[in-house]
Amino acid sequence: MADEHEGASAKEQLVEACRRNNVELLTEIVSNCKNDDEISDLLNNTKSVLGNHLYHEAALQGNYEIIDMLLDQPNFECDPINRIEGDTPLHSAIRWINSEPPAQREFGNALVEMMLEAGSSTRVKNKAKLTPYHLVDPRNAGLRELIQKHEYASLNSGDFVDVSDVKPATGLVSQQGAGRGDYDDDDDAEFSGSDEEERAEFERHRANKGR
């Protein structure tokens, strides 16, 4: 392993580890960090040349084991935004699932479930104004149902996502519109029609916007 990665920086090795599901290499790099702050800074701020974070790189390959390990690291950011599409890793994971044969859906859905339970938001819109749910292949009913159930549970628990509550990782640009996606709370927000209280809140929001 040492010969294979000789001359590569720690960040280059991290990108490679996440692309290839190399848990051993990730473990080695993390173990060489001095403290939790160094670990979180390295994992949250390392990007590929295309502007993908480590989490995106792993999600785009459906690498369950490396994602599981990343999510166990201190202060790991669940919703970083990539440069080209404005995707979160949840968007990336769904893009991967869509590219795989139907036989992979059960595994892919389990991956998404783990990401949701770890804190990934379903309400972030990418540059095309699409949430992760919008990207799901309509034929993948199981994944659509999984995301809807998670959103319903979050709604009932009052777990609304507010852009002010999402803090960028250390060193990331925090200017308006940079390094973050759009959240599903603007004038183009879609109403699911699944809850009367949600309908009332939705109408109040519209009325206030019109004043």
Secondary structure per residue as TSV (DSSP state, phi and psi in degrees):
chain	resnum	aa	ss	phi	psi
A	1	M	-	360.0	-37.8
A	2	A	T	-62.0	-42.5
A	3	D	T	-66.8	-39.2
A	4	E	T	-61.5	-36.2
A	5	H	T	-108.7	14.2
A	6	E	T	-62.0	130.1
A	7	G	T	91.3	-13.6
A	8	A	-	-84.7	143.8
A	9	S	-	-73.0	166.5
A	10	A	H	-60.1	-39.0
A	11	K	H	-68.0	-39.9
A	12	E	H	-63.8	-39.7
A	13	Q	H	-66.2	-36.4
A	14	L	H	-64.2	-44.6
A	15	V	H	-59.4	-44.2
A	16	E	H	-64.2	-41.6
A	17	A	H	-61.3	-41.8
A	18	C	H	-72.2	-32.7
A	19	R	H	-70.6	-34.5
A	20	R	H	-104.3	8.2
A	21	N	T	58.5	39.4
A	22	N	-	-92.6	85.6
A	23	V	H	-64.3	-35.6
A	24	E	H	-62.1	-44.0
A	25	L	H	-67.2	-41.9
A	26	L	H	-61.3	-42.8
A	27	T	H	-60.0	-42.5
A	28	E	H	-63.0	-44.0
A	29	I	H	-67.0	-44.7
A	30	V	H	-62.9	-38.6
A	31	S	H	-66.6	-20.3
A	32	N	T	-86.8	-5.6
A	33	C	S	-76.8	149.7
A	34	K	S	-78.4	-33.3
A	35	N	S	-158.5	178.5
A	36	D	H	-62.7	-36.6
A	37	D	H	-62.3	-40.5
A	38	E	H	-66.8	-38.6
A	39	I	H	-62.7	-50.2
A	40	S	H	-65.3	-38.6
A	41	D	H	-63.7	-43.0
A	42	L	H	-67.6	-45.8
A	43	L	H	-74.1	-33.3
A	44	N	H	-82.6	-24.2
A	45	N	H	-110.8	-4.7
A	46	T	-	-75.9	131.3
A	47	K	B	-132.4	156.0
A	48	S	-	-79.9	172.3
A	49	V	T	-64.2	-20.1
A	50	L	T	-91.2	0.8
A	51	G	S	88.7	17.3
A	52	N	-	-88.1	137.9
A	53	H	B	-76.9	168.5
A	54	L	H	-57.0	-40.5
A	55	Y	H	-61.1	-40.9
A	56	H	H	-61.7	-45.5
A	57	E	H	-59.4	-42.2
A	58	A	H	-69.0	-42.0
A	59	A	H	-66.7	-35.9
A	60	L	T	-66.5	-16.9
A	61	Q	T	-107.2	-3.4
A	62	G	T	66.4	34.2
A	63	N	-	-84.9	88.5
A	64	Y	H	-59.2	-47.7
A	65	E	H	-64.9	-43.3
A	66	I	H	-69.8	-35.3
A	67	I	H	-65.5	-42.3
A	68	D	H	-58.0	-40.6
A	69	M	H	-71.6	-41.3
A	70	L	H	-58.3	-42.5
A	71	L	H	-67.7	-18.0
A	72	D	T	-86.4	-5.2
A	73	Q	S	-82.4	154.1
A	74	P	T	-64.2	131.8
A	75	N	T	53.6	38.0
A	76	F	-	-75.0	131.8
A	77	E	-	-79.3	121.5
A	78	C	S	-83.9	-22.1
A	79	D	-	-128.9	50.9
A	80	P	-	-68.6	155.4
A	81	I	-	-111.0	131.0
A	82	N	-	-85.5	167.2
A	83	R	T	-78.2	-42.1
A	84	I	T	-78.1	-55.7
A	85	E	T	-92.9	-17.1
A	86	G	-	73.4	24.5
A	87	D	-	-80.8	150.8
A	88	T	-	-89.4	169.2
A	89	P	H	-59.7	-28.2
A	90	L	H	-66.1	-41.3
A	91	H	H	-56.2	-46.1
A	92	S	H	-62.2	-42.2
A	93	A	H	-62.7	-39.8
A	94	I	H	-69.6	-36.2
A	95	R	H	-60.7	-40.4
A	96	W	H	-64.5	-45.9
A	97	I	H	-58.7	-42.6
A	98	N	H	-62.5	-27.4
A	99	S	H	-85.1	-10.7
A	100	E	S	-94.4	158.9
A	101	P	-	-67.1	157.9
A	102	P	G	-52.8	-28.1
A	103	A	G	-63.2	-21.0
A	104	Q	G	-88.7	-4.9
A	105	R	H	-62.9	-39.8
A	106	E	H	-61.4	-44.2
A	107	F	H	-64.7	-45.1
A	108	G	H	-62.4	-39.3
A	109	N	H	-67.0	-35.0
A	110	A	H	-65.8	-36.1
A	111	L	H	-63.4	-47.6
A	112	V	H	-62.0	-40.3
A	113	E	H	-60.8	-42.1
A	114	M	H	-62.1	-42.6
A	115	M	H	-64.7	-40.7
A	116	L	H	-64.4	-44.0
A	117	E	H	-65.3	-27.2
A	118	A	H	-81.0	-12.4
A	119	G	T	124.9	2.5
A	120	S	-	-63.0	137.2
A	121	S	-	-89.6	140.1
A	122	T	S	-93.2	-1.8
A	123	R	-	-103.7	-1.1
A	124	V	E	-78.9	130.9
A	125	K	E	-97.7	139.8
A	126	N	-	-84.9	-168.9
A	127	K	T	-64.9	-23.5
A	128	A	T	-88.1	8.9
A	129	K	S	64.7	32.2
A	130	L	-	-111.8	132.8
A	131	T	-	-82.6	168.0
A	132	P	H	-54.8	-38.5
A	133	Y	H	-58.9	-39.4
A	134	H	H	-62.9	-25.0
A	135	L	H	-83.1	-15.8
A	136	V	S	-63.9	132.2
A	137	D	-	-58.3	122.6
A	138	P	T	-55.4	-22.6
A	139	R	T	-76.2	-13.7
A	140	N	-	-92.5	73.7
A	141	A	H	-61.9	-34.6
A	142	G	H	-62.8	-40.7
A	143	L	H	-72.0	-39.8
A	144	R	H	-60.8	-42.1
A	145	E	H	-66.8	-40.0
A	146	L	H	-59.5	-47.4
A	147	I	H	-66.6	-41.5
A	148	Q	H	-62.1	-41.2
A	149	K	H	-63.6	-40.1
A	150	H	H	-65.6	-42.6
A	151	E	H	-64.3	-39.8
A	152	Y	H	-65.6	-42.0
A	153	A	H	-64.1	-38.9
A	154	S	H	-66.9	-39.2
A	155	L	H	-62.9	-46.1
A	156	N	H	-68.6	-25.4
A	157	S	T	-90.9	1.7
A	158	G	T	75.1	19.6
A	159	D	-	-87.0	68.6
A	160	F	-	-83.2	140.2
A	161	V	-	-89.9	127.0
A	162	D	-	-121.2	135.6
A	163	V	G	-58.7	-29.1
A	164	S	G	-71.6	-16.8
A	165	D	G	-87.8	-11.9
A	166	V	-	-97.4	110.7
A	167	K	-	-97.1	131.5
A	168	P	-	-67.9	154.0
A	169	A	-	-64.0	155.1
A	170	T	T	-55.5	129.7
A	171	G	T	92.0	-8.6
A	172	L	S	-86.0	151.5
A	173	V	-	-67.2	133.0
A	174	S	-	-117.6	18.2
A	175	Q	S	-70.1	158.0
A	176	Q	T	-59.6	126.6
A	177	G	T	84.0	-2.8
A	178	A	S	-113.6	128.1
A	179	G	S	78.5	6.6
A	180	R	-	-138.7	157.0
A	181	G	-	-92.2	173.8
A	182	D	E	-87.8	137.6
A	183	Y	E	-95.2	155.0
A	184	D	T	-78.2	55.4
A	185	D	T	-133.3	19.3
A	186	D	S	-98.2	-172.1
A	187	D	T	-66.4	-18.1
A	188	D	T	-93.7	8.2
A	189	A	-	-59.9	141.9
A	190	E	-	-95.5	142.8
A	191	F	-	-100.0	127.5
A	192	S	-	-77.9	-23.0
A	193	G	-	74.2	17.2
A	194	S	-	-98.2	-6.1
A	195	D	-	-152.2	130.0
A	196	E	H	-65.4	-39.5
A	197	E	H	-63.6	-39.0
A	198	E	H	-63.5	-39.1
A	199	R	H	-60.9	-45.1
A	200	A	H	-62.7	-43.5
A	201	E	H	-64.7	-39.2
A	202	F	H	-61.9	-43.7
A	203	E	H	-68.0	-37.9
A	204	R	H	-62.9	-40.6
A	205	H	H	-61.5	-44.2
A	206	R	H	-63.0	-43.1
A	207	A	H	-63.5	-41.7
A	208	N	H	-65.8	-35.6
A	209	K	H	-66.2	-29.7
A	210	G	T	-81.5	-8.2
A	211	R	-	-79.3	360.0
